[in-house]
Amino acid sequence: MASAQALGALGAAVRQFRQERGWTQEELAEAAGLHMTYVSDLERGSRSPGLAIQKRLADTLGVKVWEIFRIAEGE
Amino acid sequence: MASAQALGALGAAVRQFRQERGWTQEELAEAAGLHMTYVSDLERGSRSPGLAIQKRLADTLGVKVWEIFRIAEGE
């Protein structure tokens, strides 16, 4: 399990990209083929997404996975 | 499960950072607290590391997770 801090930061980065696009959690979930509860949990840092989900979220948001991590890691 | 291509690229990026440091797979595995077989599989793209392992590998290699993904994603 990743640290709570790292998970929280990753979730916050996903939320930031989502909000920049003006999407609700429900809209992101639907576009990415995920359950809205999963997206909600992930943004709050209580889900640890595997590589496949990281990739799917990035694709849906129109960014690269590394761009999400760069925000999450504060750079 | 992430795509074979994405996994292969991530593994290749880890290998690149490891080799830049002149480390064997065994040395990286030991430093990161992973089994050597896991590192070998990961570099060949046959393991899908979760966030905790991604973070541990990055910390051990002295880079950020996003820097590994940036190489893996070809930028």
Backbone of each chain as nested JSON, in Angstrom:
{
  "chains": [
    {"id": "A", "residues": [
      {"number": 1, "name": "MET", "atoms": {"N": [0.848, -1.206, 0.0], "CA": [0.0, 0.0, 0.0], "C": [0.874, 1.242, 0.0]}},
      {"number": 2, "name": "ALA", "atoms": {"N": [0.565, 2.145, -0.873], "CA": [1.301, 3.404, -0.934], "C": [0.95, 4.246, 0.28]}},
      {"number": 3, "name": "SER", "atoms": {"N": [1.78, 5.205, 0.59], "CA": [1.528, 6.06, 1.746], "C": [0.257, 6.863, 1.534]}},
      {"number": 4, "name": "ALA", "atoms": {"N": [-0.383, 7.199, 2.651], "CA": [-1.609, 8.003, 2.577], "C": [-1.317, 9.335, 1.904]}},
      {"number": 5, "name": "GLN", "atoms": {"N": [-0.142, 9.872, 2.159], "CA": [0.224, 11.17, 1.57], "C": [0.327, 11.067, 0.047]}},
      {"number": 6, "name": "ALA", "atoms": {"N": [1.004, 10.023, -0.429], "CA": [1.169, 9.853, -1.873], "C": [-0.182, 9.618, -2.543]}},
      {"number": 7, "name": "LEU", "atoms": {"N": [-1.031, 8.843, -1.891], "CA": [-2.362, 8.586, -2.453], "C": [-3.204, 9.848, -2.48]}},
      {"number": 8, "name": "GLY", "atoms": {"N": [-3.128, 10.607, -1.404], "CA": [-3.888, 11.85, -1.344], "C": [-3.442, 12.821, -2.421]}},
      {"number": 9, "name": "ALA", "atoms": {"N": [-2.13, 12.872, -2.649], "CA": [-1.592, 13.793, -3.658], "C": [-2.0, 13.361, -5.061]}},
      {"number": 10, "name": "LEU", "atoms": {"N": [-2.004, 12.055, -5.296], "CA": [-2.407, 11.558, -6.613], "C": [-3.885, 11.868, -6.857]}},
      {"number": 11, "name": "GLY", "atoms": {"N": [-4.694, 11.637, -5.841], "CA": [-6.115, 11.933, -5.96], "C": [-6.366, 13.41, -6.202]}},
      {"number": 12, "name": "ALA", "atoms": {"N": [-5.618, 14.25, -5.512], "CA": [-5.785, 15.699, -5.676], "C": [-5.393, 16.127, -7.088]}},
      {"number": 13, "name": "ALA", "atoms": {"N": [-4.382, 15.474, -7.646], "CA": [-3.953, 15.812, -9.01], "C": [-5.035, 15.433, -10.02]}},
      {"number": 14, "name": "VAL", "atoms": {"N": [-5.632, 14.263, -9.824], "CA": [-6.727, 13.851, -10.721], "C": [-7.877, 14.845, -10.613]}},
      {"number": 15, "name": "ARG", "atoms": {"N": [-8.201, 15.224, -9.389], "CA": [-9.287, 16.195, -9.181], "C": [-8.971, 17.521, -9.886]}},
      {"number": 16, "name": "GLN", "atoms": {"N": [-7.723, 17.951, -9.77], "CA": [-7.344, 19.22, -10.408], "C": [-7.561, 19.162, -11.922]}},
      {"number": 17, "name": "PHE", "atoms": {"N": [-7.086, 18.1, -12.54], "CA": [-7.269, 17.982, -14.0], "C": [-8.757, 17.896, -14.355]}},
      {"number": 18, "name": "ARG", "atoms": {"N": [-9.499, 17.141, -13.555], "CA": [-10.937, 17.017, -13.825], "C": [-11.623, 18.383, -13.736]}},
      {"number": 19, "name": "GLN", "atoms": {"N": [-11.311, 19.125, -12.672], "CA": [-11.98, 20.413, -12.478], "C": [-11.572, 21.422, -13.55]}},
      {"number": 20, "name": "GLU", "atoms": {"N": [-10.317, 21.337, -13.993], "CA": [-9.874, 22.222, -15.08], "C": [-10.731, 22.011, -16.33]}},
      {"number": 21, "name": "ARG", "atoms": {"N": [-11.221, 20.781, -16.481], "CA": [-12.059, 20.47, -17.639], "C": [-13.545, 20.741, -17.38]}},
      {"number": 22, "name": "GLY", "atoms": {"N": [-13.854, 21.145, -16.153], "CA": [-15.241, 21.451, -15.807], "C": [-16.122, 20.223, -15.714]}},
      {"number": 23, "name": "TRP", "atoms": {"N": [-15.506, 19.071, -15.431], "CA": [-16.273, 17.829, -15.348], "C": [-16.641, 17.513, -13.904]}},
      {"number": 24, "name": "THR", "atoms": {"N": [-17.809, 16.901, -13.734], "CA": [-18.161, 16.339, -12.436], "C": [-17.46, 14.995, -12.287]}},
      {"number": 25, "name": "GLN", "atoms": {"N": [-17.446, 14.484, -11.058], "CA": [-16.894, 13.136, -10.842], "C": [-17.663, 12.119, -11.672]}},
      {"number": 26, "name": "GLU", "atoms": {"N": [-18.967, 12.343, -11.766], "CA": [-19.808, 11.406, -12.509], "C": [-19.415, 11.406, -13.992]}},
      {"number": 27, "name": "GLU", "atoms": {"N": [-19.15, 12.575, -14.529], "CA": [-18.765, 12.674, -15.935], "C": [-17.418, 12.0, -16.188]}},
      {"number": 28, "name": "LEU", "atoms": {"N": [-16.475, 12.237, -15.293], "CA": [-15.171, 11.58, -15.455], "C": [-15.322, 10.063, -15.361]}},
      {"number": 29, "name": "ALA", "atoms": {"N": [-16.098, 9.632, -14.368], "CA": [-16.295, 8.191, -14.173], "C": [-16.895, 7.555, -15.429]}},
      {"number": 30, "name": "GLU", "atoms": {"N": [-17.908, 8.195, -15.949], "CA": [-18.574, 7.633, -17.122], "C": [-17.617, 7.579, -18.317]}},
      {"number": 31, "name": "ALA", "atoms": {"N": [-16.887, 8.677, -18.523], "CA": [-15.972, 8.734, -19.666], "C": [-14.851, 7.706, -19.549]}},
      {"number": 32, "name": "ALA", "atoms": {"N": [-14.436, 7.418, -18.315], "CA": [-13.329, 6.488, -18.101], "C": [-13.797, 5.055, -17.889]}},
      {"number": 33, "name": "GLY", "atoms": {"N": [-15.112, 4.87, -17.859], "CA": [-15.633, 3.523, -17.64], "C": [-15.382, 3.017, -16.229]}},
      {"number": 34, "name": "LEU", "atoms": {"N": [-15.433, 3.94, -15.275], "CA": [-15.233, 3.573, -13.867], "C": [-16.508, 3.883, -13.091]}},
      {"number": 35, "name": "HIS", "atoms": {"N": [-16.622, 3.293, -11.92], "CA": [-17.757, 3.601, -11.072], "C": [-17.527, 4.955, -10.409]}},
      {"number": 36, "name": "MET", "atoms": {"N": [-18.584, 5.749, -10.268], "CA": [-18.417, 7.075, -9.676], "C": [-17.85, 6.985, -8.267]}},
      {"number": 37, "name": "THR", "atoms": {"N": [-18.227, 5.953, -7.535], "CA": [-17.692, 5.775, -6.186], "C": [-16.178, 5.574, -6.217]}},
      {"number": 38, "name": "TYR", "atoms": {"N": [-15.722, 4.882, -7.25], "CA": [-14.276, 4.67, -7.375], "C": [-13.565, 6.003, -7.578]}},
      {"number": 39, "name": "VAL", "atoms": {"N": [-14.107, 6.83, -8.469], "CA": [-13.488, 8.137, -8.733], "C": [-13.503, 8.996, -7.475]}},
      {"number": 40, "name": "SER", "atoms": {"N": [-14.626, 8.974, -6.785], "CA": [-14.745, 9.754, -5.548], "C": [-13.703, 9.292, -4.514]}},
      {"number": 41, "name": "ASP", "atoms": {"N": [-13.609, 7.995, -4.33], "CA": [-12.633, 7.442, -3.38], "C": [-11.202, 7.783, -3.801]}},
      {"number": 42, "name": "LEU", "atoms": {"N": [-10.953, 7.647, -5.088], "CA": [-9.601, 7.911, -5.59], "C": [-9.202, 9.366, -5.344]}},
      {"number": 43, "name": "GLU", "atoms": {"N": [-10.106, 10.273, -5.611], "CA": [-9.77, 11.696, -5.423], "C": [-9.531, 12.022, -3.949]}},
      {"number": 44, "name": "ARG", "atoms": {"N": [-10.148, 11.263, -3.066], "CA": [-9.944, 11.484, -1.636], "C": [-8.725, 10.724, -1.115]}},
      {"number": 45, "name": "GLY", "atoms": {"N": [-8.066, 9.97, -1.988], "CA": [-6.855, 9.265, -1.571], "C": [-7.112, 7.958, -0.878]}},
      {"number": 46, "name": "SER", "atoms": {"N": [-8.325, 7.419, -1.036], "CA": [-8.603, 6.159, -0.36], "C": [-8.665, 4.977, -1.325]}},
      {"number": 47, "name": "ARG", "atoms": {"N": [-8.133, 5.184, -2.528], "CA": [-7.965, 4.076, -3.476], "C": [-6.565, 4.174, -4.059]}},
      {"number": 48, "name": "SER", "atoms": {"N": [-5.939, 3.033, -4.244], "CA": [-4.614, 3.001, -4.836], "C": [-4.729, 2.423, -6.246]}},
      {"number": 49, "name": "PRO", "atoms": {"N": [-4.797, 3.303, -7.247], "CA": [-5.031, 2.814, -8.608], "C": [-3.811, 2.102, -9.181]}},
      {"number": 50, "name": "GLY", "atoms": {"N": [-4.053, 1.002, -9.839], "CA": [-2.98, 0.306, -10.541], "C": [-2.668, 1.013, -11.852]}},
      {"number": 51, "name": "LEU", "atoms": {"N": [-1.692, 0.482, -12.539], "CA": [-1.218, 1.11, -13.772], "C": [-2.334, 1.246, -14.811]}},
      {"number": 52, "name": "ALA", "atoms": {"N": [-3.172, 0.226, -14.921], "CA": [-4.224, 0.259, -15.941], "C": [-5.197, 1.412, -15.693]}},
      {"number": 53, "name": "ILE", "atoms": {"N": [-5.549, 1.609, -14.437], "CA": [-6.481, 2.696, -14.1], "C": [-5.789, 4.055, -14.25]}},
      {"number": 54, "name": "GLN", "atoms": {"N": [-4.532, 4.125, -13.844], "CA": [-3.781, 5.382, -14.028], "C": [-3.799, 5.779, -15.506]}},
      {"number": 55, "name": "LYS", "atoms": {"N": [-3.548, 4.788, -16.36], "CA": [-3.486, 5.038, -17.8], "C": [-4.861, 5.442, -18.342]}},
      {"number": 56, "name": "ARG", "atoms": {"N": [-5.89, 4.768, -17.87], "CA": [-7.226, 5.046, -18.37], "C": [-7.673, 6.451, -17.966]}},
      {"number": 57, "name": "LEU", "atoms": {"N": [-7.367, 6.83, -16.725], "CA": [-7.721, 8.175, -16.273], "C": [-6.963, 9.229, -17.071]}},
      {"number": 58, "name": "ALA", "atoms": {"N": [-5.666, 8.987, -17.272], "CA": [-4.862, 9.954, -18.024], "C": [-5.409, 10.097, -19.444]}},
      {"number": 59, "name": "ASP", "atoms": {"N": [-5.662, 8.983, -20.104], "CA": [-6.2, 9.027, -21.47], "C": [-7.5, 9.828, -21.509]}},
      {"number": 60, "name": "THR", "atoms": {"N": [-8.369, 9.556, -20.529], "CA": [-9.664, 10.229, -20.5], "C": [-9.504, 11.736, -20.283]}},
      {"number": 61, "name": "LEU", "atoms": {"N": [-8.538, 12.091, -19.441], "CA": [-8.301, 13.514, -19.152], "C": [-7.473, 14.184, -20.247]}},
      {"number": 62, "name": "GLY", "atoms": {"N": [-6.973, 13.394, -21.17], "CA": [-6.196, 13.966, -22.27], "C": [-4.797, 14.39, -21.876]}},
      {"number": 63, "name": "VAL", "atoms": {"N": [-4.252, 13.712, -20.852], "CA": [-2.883, 14.005, -20.428], "C": [-2.093, 12.696, -20.37]}},
      {"number": 64, "name": "LYS", "atoms": {"N": [-0.82, 12.802, -20.06], "CA": [0.012, 11.627, -19.871], "C": [0.024, 11.281, -18.383]}},
      {"number": 65, "name": "VAL", "atoms": {"N": [0.27, 10.014, -18.085], "CA": [0.35, 9.601, -16.686], "C": [1.41, 10.428, -15.96]}},
      {"number": 66, "name": "TRP", "atoms": {"N": [2.531, 10.674, -16.621], "CA": [3.613, 11.413, -15.94], "C": [3.182, 12.829, -15.57]}},
      {"number": 67, "name": "GLU", "atoms": {"N": [2.272, 13.404, -16.335], "CA": [1.808, 14.757, -16.001], "C": [0.963, 14.756, -14.733]}},
      {"number": 68, "name": "ILE", "atoms": {"N": [0.21, 13.679, -14.543], "CA": [-0.566, 13.56, -13.302], "C": [0.38, 13.397, -12.113]}},
      {"number": 69, "name": "PHE", "atoms": {"N": [1.385, 12.529, -12.281], "CA": [2.336, 12.322, -11.182], "C": [3.166, 13.581, -10.906]}},
      {"number": 70, "name": "ARG", "atoms": {"N": [3.465, 14.332, -11.962], "CA": [4.277, 15.54, -11.748], "C": [3.52, 16.522, -10.855]}},
      {"number": 71, "name": "ILE", "atoms": {"N": [2.211, 16.646, -11.097], "CA": [1.406, 17.509, -10.227], "C": [1.331, 16.896, -8.825]}},
      {"number": 72, "name": "ALA", "atoms": {"N": [1.101, 15.598, -8.77], "CA": [0.965, 14.918, -7.478], "C": [2.235, 15.051, -6.64]}},
      {"number": 73, "name": "GLU", "atoms": {"N": [3.38, 15.045, -7.324], "CA": [4.658, 15.111, -6.608], "C": [5.149, 16.554, -6.445]}},
      {"number": 74, "name": "GLY", "atoms": {"N": [4.27, 17.485, -6.824], "CA": [4.542, 18.886, -6.504], "C": [5.583, 19.566, -7.366]}},
      {"number": 75, "name": "GLU", "atoms": {"N": [5.642, 19.155, -8.644], "CA": [6.638, 19.813, -9.505], "C": [6.024, 20.328, -10.797]}}
    ]},
    {"id": "B", "residues": [
      {"number": 1, "name": "MET", "atoms": {"N": [-5.742, -4.777, -15.921], "CA": [-4.36, -4.987, -16.394], "C": [-4.001, -3.931, -17.422]}},
      {"number": 2, "name": "ALA", "atoms": {"N": [-2.853, -3.348, -17.252], "CA": [-2.402, -2.346, -18.221], "C": [-1.976, -3.044, -19.507]}},
      {"number": 3, "name": "SER", "atoms": {"N": [-1.895, -2.29, -20.577], "CA": [-1.504, -2.867, -21.856], "C": [-0.064, -3.368, -21.787]}},
      {"number": 4, "name": "ALA", "atoms": {"N": [0.209, -4.383, -22.597], "CA": [1.562, -4.934, -22.641], "C": [2.561, -3.851, -23.043]}},
      {"number": 5, "name": "GLN", "atoms": {"N": [2.125, -2.976, -23.93], "CA": [3.029, -1.914, -24.384], "C": [3.377, -0.945, -23.25]}},
      {"number": 6, "name": "ALA", "atoms": {"N": [2.365, -0.547, -22.492], "CA": [2.605, 0.38, -21.382], "C": [3.491, -0.266, -20.319]}},
      {"number": 7, "name": "LEU", "atoms": {"N": [3.25, -1.549, -20.053], "CA": [4.058, -2.249, -19.066], "C": [5.497, -2.392, -19.543]}},
      {"number": 8, "name": "GLY", "atoms": {"N": [5.652, -2.726, -20.81], "CA": [6.997, -2.879, -21.359], "C": [7.761, -1.568, -21.296]}},
      {"number": 9, "name": "ALA", "atoms": {"N": [7.071, -0.474, -21.584], "CA": [7.725, 0.836, -21.571], "C": [8.115, 1.235, -20.15]}},
      {"number": 10, "name": "LEU", "atoms": {"N": [7.25, 0.926, -19.194], "CA": [7.574, 1.25, -17.802], "C": [8.783, 0.438, -17.344]}},
      {"number": 11, "name": "GLY", "atoms": {"N": [8.783, -0.832, -17.686], "CA": [9.918, -1.68, -17.318], "C": [11.21, -1.2, -17.95]}},
      {"number": 12, "name": "ALA", "atoms": {"N": [11.129, -0.795, -19.204], "CA": [12.324, -0.311, -19.898], "C": [12.848, 0.971, -19.249]}},
      {"number": 13, "name": "ALA", "atoms": {"N": [11.927, 1.816, -18.773], "CA": [12.352, 3.058, -18.119], "C": [13.067, 2.751, -16.806]}},
      {"number": 14, "name": "VAL", "atoms": {"N": [12.543, 1.799, -16.053], "CA": [13.206, 1.409, -14.803], "C": [14.594, 0.854, -15.119]}},
      {"number": 15, "name": "ARG", "atoms": {"N": [14.668, 0.015, -16.13], "CA": [15.97, -0.549, -16.524], "C": [16.953, 0.569, -16.892]}},
      {"number": 16, "name": "GLN", "atoms": {"N": [16.451, 1.547, -17.648], "CA": [17.338, 2.645, -18.065], "C": [17.922, 3.376, -16.852]}},
      {"number": 17, "name": "PHE", "atoms": {"N": [17.071, 3.728, -15.894], "CA": [17.56, 4.423, -14.7], "C": [18.531, 3.534, -13.914]}},
      {"number": 18, "name": "ARG", "atoms": {"N": [18.196, 2.252, -13.815], "CA": [19.078, 1.328, -13.084], "C": [20.446, 1.269, -13.748]}},
      {"number": 19, "name": "GLN", "atoms": {"N": [20.45, 1.113, -15.077], "CA": [21.724, 0.967, -15.779], "C": [22.544, 2.254, -15.726]}},
      {"number": 20, "name": "GLU", "atoms": {"N": [21.852, 3.387, -15.754], "CA": [22.567, 4.669, -15.629], "C": [23.339, 4.742, -14.314]}},
      {"number": 21, "name": "ARG", "atoms": {"N": [22.808, 4.046, -13.315], "CA": [23.474, 4.029, -12.003], "C": [24.495, 2.896, -11.883]}},
      {"number": 22, "name": "GLY", "atoms": {"N": [24.583, 2.073, -12.929], "CA": [25.546, 0.986, -12.914], "C": [25.186, -0.138, -11.965]}},
      {"number": 23, "name": "TRP", "atoms": {"N": [23.885, -0.271, -11.692], "CA": [23.432, -1.297, -10.76], "C": [22.972, -2.541, -11.505]}},
      {"number": 24, "name": "THR", "atoms": {"N": [23.196, -3.684, -10.893], "CA": [22.594, -4.919, -11.39], "C": [21.139, -4.968, -10.909]}},
      {"number": 25, "name": "GLN", "atoms": {"N": [20.369, -5.885, -11.512], "CA": [18.993, -6.079, -11.036], "C": [19.008, -6.498, -9.565]}},
      {"number": 26, "name": "GLU", "atoms": {"N": [19.995, -7.299, -9.216], "CA": [20.088, -7.772, -7.839], "C": [20.332, -6.603, -6.885]}},
      {"number": 27, "name": "GLU", "atoms": {"N": [21.182, -5.687, -7.283], "CA": [21.467, -4.529, -6.423], "C": [20.233, -3.646, -6.258]}},
      {"number": 28, "name": "LEU", "atoms": {"N": [19.522, -3.42, -7.362], "CA": [18.296, -2.611, -7.262], "C": [17.275, -3.307, -6.374]}},
      {"number": 29, "name": "ALA", "atoms": {"N": [17.114, -4.611, -6.597], "CA": [16.139, -5.375, -5.808], "C": [16.458, -5.276, -4.317]}},
      {"number": 30, "name": "GLU", "atoms": {"N": [17.721, -5.474, -4.001], "CA": [18.107, -5.447, -2.586], "C": [17.867, -4.062, -1.987]}},
      {"number": 31, "name": "ALA", "atoms": {"N": [18.263, -3.032, -2.73], "CA": [18.108, -1.663, -2.223], "C": [16.637, -1.288, -2.044]}},
      {"number": 32, "name": "ALA", "atoms": {"N": [15.788, -1.822, -2.904], "CA": [14.362, -1.465, -2.852], "C": [13.558, -2.427, -1.99]}},
      {"number": 33, "name": "GLY", "atoms": {"N": [14.212, -3.469, -1.49], "CA": [13.493, -4.434, -0.669], "C": [12.528, -5.29, -1.472]}},
      {"number": 34, "name": "LEU", "atoms": {"N": [12.921, -5.571, -2.716], "CA": [12.084, -6.4, -3.584], "C": [12.839, -7.675, -3.932]}},
      {"number": 35, "name": "HIS", "atoms": {"N": [12.101, -8.665, -4.396], "CA": [12.745, -9.884, -4.847], "C": [13.36, -9.633, -6.225]}},
      {"number": 36, "name": "MET", "atoms": {"N": [14.544, -10.234, -6.462], "CA": [15.2, -10.006, -7.75], "C": [14.331, -10.47, -8.907]}},
      {"number": 37, "name": "THR", "atoms": {"N": [13.601, -11.543, -8.707], "CA": [12.707, -12.035, -9.754], "C": [11.642, -10.988, -10.095]}},
      {"number": 38, "name": "TYR", "atoms": {"N": [11.186, -10.284, -9.075], "CA": [10.177, -9.241, -9.308], "C": [10.766, -8.143, -10.189]}},
      {"number": 39, "name": "VAL", "atoms": {"N": [11.982, -7.706, -9.867], "CA": [12.621, -6.639, -10.654], "C": [12.844, -7.109, -12.088]}},
      {"number": 40, "name": "SER", "atoms": {"N": [13.304, -8.334, -12.235], "CA": [13.533, -8.894, -13.567], "C": [12.229, -8.93, -14.369]}},
      {"number": 41, "name": "ASP", "atoms": {"N": [11.182, -9.431, -13.755], "CA": [9.871, -9.487, -14.43], "C": [9.376, -8.086, -14.786]}},
      {"number": 42, "name": "LEU", "atoms": {"N": [9.529, -7.174, -13.841], "CA": [9.047, -5.808, -14.053], "C": [9.769, -5.163, -15.241]}},
      {"number": 43, "name": "GLU", "atoms": {"N": [11.073, -5.332, -15.303], "CA": [11.825, -4.711, -16.407], "C": [11.444, -5.323, -17.758]}},
      {"number": 44, "name": "ARG", "atoms": {"N": [10.977, -6.56, -17.753], "CA": [10.543, -7.19, -18.998], "C": [9.077, -6.901, -19.306]}},
      {"number": 45, "name": "GLY", "atoms": {"N": [8.433, -6.161, -18.421], "CA": [7.047, -5.781, -18.682], "C": [6.039, -6.853, -18.323]}},
      {"number": 46, "name": "SER", "atoms": {"N": [6.443, -7.803, -17.501], "CA": [5.496, -8.852, -17.151], "C": [4.986, -8.73, -15.706]}},
      {"number": 47, "name": "ARG", "atoms": {"N": [5.199, -7.561, -15.128], "CA": [4.598, -7.239, -13.826], "C": [4.003, -5.847, -13.914]}},
      {"number": 48, "name": "SER", "atoms": {"N": [2.856, -5.683, -13.278], "CA": [2.206, -4.385, -13.25], "C": [2.324, -3.823, -11.835]}},
      {"number": 49, "name": "PRO", "atoms": {"N": [3.322, -2.963, -11.613], "CA": [3.546, -2.494, -10.246], "C": [2.478, -1.524, -9.785]}},
      {"number": 50, "name": "GLY", "atoms": {"N": [2.036, -1.675, -8.57], "CA": [1.107, -0.722, -7.973], "C": [1.845, 0.532, -7.537]}},
      {"number": 51, "name": "LEU", "atoms": {"N": [1.073, 1.469, -7.027], "CA": [1.636, 2.764, -6.655], "C": [2.747, 2.643, -5.614]}},
      {"number": 52, "name": "ALA", "atoms": {"N": [2.573, 1.74, -4.661], "CA": [3.568, 1.613, -3.593], "C": [4.916, 1.157, -4.159]}},
      {"number": 53, "name": "ILE", "atoms": {"N": [4.877, 0.232, -5.082], "CA": [6.123, -0.267, -5.682], "C": [6.727, 0.791, -6.608]}},
      {"number": 54, "name": "GLN", "atoms": {"N": [5.88, 1.473, -7.343], "CA": [6.374, 2.564, -8.206], "C": [7.136, 3.586, -7.362]}},
      {"number": 55, "name": "LYS", "atoms": {"N": [6.545, 3.925, -6.225], "CA": [7.159, 4.929, -5.345], "C": [8.462, 4.405, -4.759]}},
      {"number": 56, "name": "ARG", "atoms": {"N": [8.459, 3.134, -4.367], "CA": [9.657, 2.576, -3.738], "C": [10.808, 2.505, -4.732]}},
      {"number": 57, "name": "LEU", "atoms": {"N": [10.483, 2.111, -5.97], "CA": [11.521, 2.052, -7.004], "C": [12.066, 3.453, -7.293]}},
      {"number": 58, "name": "ALA", "atoms": {"N": [11.165, 4.415, -7.41], "CA": [11.609, 5.789, -7.7], "C": [12.509, 6.3, -6.576]}},
      {"number": 59, "name": "ASP", "atoms": {"N": [12.077, 6.109, -5.327], "CA": [12.878, 6.567, -4.195], "C": [14.263, 5.928, -4.237]}},
      {"number": 60, "name": "THR", "atoms": {"N": [14.283, 4.625, -4.517], "CA": [15.559, 3.907, -4.526], "C": [16.473, 4.416, -5.637]}},
      {"number": 61, "name": "LEU", "atoms": {"N": [15.863, 4.728, -6.789], "CA": [16.644, 5.217, -7.925], "C": [16.957, 6.706, -7.802]}},
      {"number": 62, "name": "GLY", "atoms": {"N": [16.385, 7.351, -6.801], "CA": [16.67, 8.765, -6.582], "C": [15.978, 9.678, -7.578]}},
      {"number": 63, "name": "VAL", "atoms": {"N": [14.84, 9.227, -8.072], "CA": [14.072, 10.059, -9.005], "C": [12.631, 10.137, -8.509]}},
      {"number": 64, "name": "LYS", "atoms": {"N": [11.821, 10.908, -9.216], "CA": [10.401, 10.981, -8.916], "C": [9.673, 9.976, -9.8]}},
      {"number": 65, "name": "VAL", "atoms": {"N": [8.511, 9.53, -9.328], "CA": [7.706, 8.604, -10.132], "C": [7.415, 9.219, -11.507]}},
      {"number": 66, "name": "TRP", "atoms": {"N": [7.122, 10.507, -11.518], "CA": [6.767, 11.144, -12.809], "C": [7.93, 11.087, -13.791]}},
      {"number": 67, "name": "GLU", "atoms": {"N": [9.142, 11.104, -13.289], "CA": [10.293, 11.05, -14.201], "C": [10.411, 9.674, -14.854]}},
      {"number": 68, "name": "ILE", "atoms": {"N": [10.044, 8.633, -14.113], "CA": [10.037, 7.29, -14.696], "C": [8.95, 7.203, -15.772]}},
      {"number": 69, "name": "PHE", "atoms": {"N": [7.766, 7.723, -15.461], "CA": [6.673, 7.68, -16.436], "C": [6.975, 8.555, -17.656]}},
      {"number": 70, "name": "ARG", "atoms": {"N": [7.663, 9.652, -17.436], "CA": [7.965, 10.526, -18.576], "C": [8.843, 9.788, -19.585]}},
      {"number": 71, "name": "ILE", "atoms": {"N": [9.82, 9.034, -19.068], "CA": [10.661, 8.231, -19.96], "C": [9.814, 7.124, -20.603]}},
      {"number": 72, "name": "ALA", "atoms": {"N": [9.006, 6.468, -19.768], "CA": [8.183, 5.353, -20.277], "C": [7.228, 5.819, -21.369]}},
      {"number": 73, "name": "GLU", "atoms": {"N": [6.745, 7.049, -21.222], "CA": [5.782, 7.573, -22.196], "C": [6.46, 8.323, -23.337]}},
      {"number": 74, "name": "GLY", "atoms": {"N": [7.789, 8.244, -23.354], "CA": [8.516, 8.731, -24.523], "C": [8.638, 10.228, -24.625]}},
      {"number": 75, "name": "GLU", "atoms": {"N": [8.722, 10.908, -23.466], "CA": [8.884, 12.362, -23.545], "C": [10.052, 12.868, -22.708]}}
    ]}
  ]
}
